[in-house]
């Protein structure tokens, strides 16, 4: 094979090539330039950041992709995002930004902020009863956590405050699952019996976001909060009291969002949307009653844990059930769903009258 001469091409001096014209038109994007915020004692909050046009959440969000609210839409739009909720009325509550700030400030850590060392050995039937109650709470919050988590991706970018708050609620639920599961395993006992699950399946079967809010933030959270507020009859240690107190604080935020969202939905949704609320409420009441009535293990555990005798325990349980229904009805009243007290489903009233 004949040798061939190879020549190396001369190196190109790129520094000598003409530069393309600079286009910094993106710097002139016509978005609002707000004044520098004055940071208060609460820090740089969402409300301070989202001022002026950035605070405006439209009734219908017009973008199917991830255009941030207040930004200038790009000329080359990306693929559509998986959002299905574009109407403000479906998710909005005027208090979400404040609730987000509160949730961030008040989050607690079960591993280090609960006085686990304060738990003393208890009589076997008392520990077993408490463990059944704690198992039930953990199971309920696991259900709420998983279902609510799945709804976050449905909410479009126009309502980012709602998504930020709901992320804290998801985390609250996870913390409750963790904390009460740990308590059931902390004192020589163990997890109890699974709940019948009627209400869990109702939560999972919610077709609309507001329907889910009725089940989780109004009904379930009201019942759990009333239980926490009766913890003086349940708590046997500083750790127990801390668990109930801290969960109660979280639940008050959950109810506050549920009340404000349901109020917004009722006032702004029009007749077409308002007509769904009563069926959701009725369905939730029926399924909550079905769960409680058939949950023999938790019923008997509450009786044993709340009284020094069966009679005393039954009286305490009756007081608890009445308080749970009263708190639930008050939440509806606060959401402008008024006059429902006499119309609560008879099956739910029965579990209070004959616990």
Secondary structure, 3 states (H helix, E strand, C coil): CCCCCCCCCCCCCHHHCCCCCCCCHHHHCCCCCCCCCCCECCECCHHHHCCHHHHCCCCECCCCCCCCCCCCCCCCCCCCCCCCECEHHHCCCCCHHHHHHHHHHHCCCHHHHCCHHHCCCCCHHHHHHHHHHHHHHHHHHHHHHHHHHHHHHHECHHHHHHHHHHHHHHHHHHHHHHHHHHHHCCCCCCCCCCCCCHHHHHHHCCCCHHHHHHHHHHHHHHHHHHHHHCHHHCCCCHHHHHHHHHHHHHHHHHHHHHHHHHHHHHHHCHHHHHHHHHHHHHHHHHHHHHHHHHCHHHHHHHHHHHCCCHHHHHHHHHHHHHHHHHHHHHHHHHCCCCCCHHHCCHHHHHHHHCC
